[in-house]
Amino acid sequence: MANQSFVVFLFDIVVPEPVAKSSKGSLDRDVALAKLEDDKRYSFIKAWEESEKTKVENKAHKQLSDISAWENSKKGFRKQVKENLATNEILEDVSAF
């Protein structure tokens, strides 16, 4: 075993220390998600308010329509009564001859 040589390489292995990640990224994400949830909640509330407003407006419109229909029917009845009275008066005048 003559002339055998060994080469030894020495390396310094440097293991980088774990860098503490900034929680700013996750904090920004959490803030954005919270804002998104708030926006979603406000949008549902706004939709509910609009729905309730529409229901009230429709109910009021229906009540006004019912009142108008009642008034028109009373006007029609009054007109019919007047016509009957006028017809009766004419008949009375004719029968008087």
FENJO-V534408 format. One record per pair of residues at least 6 apart in sequence whose C-alpha atoms are under 7 Angstrom apart, sorted by the first residue. I is the first residue (numbers start at 1). J is the second residue. D is the distance in Angstrom with one decimal. If there is no record, write none. Layout:
i = (I | I)
j = (J | J)
d = (D | D)
This chain:
none
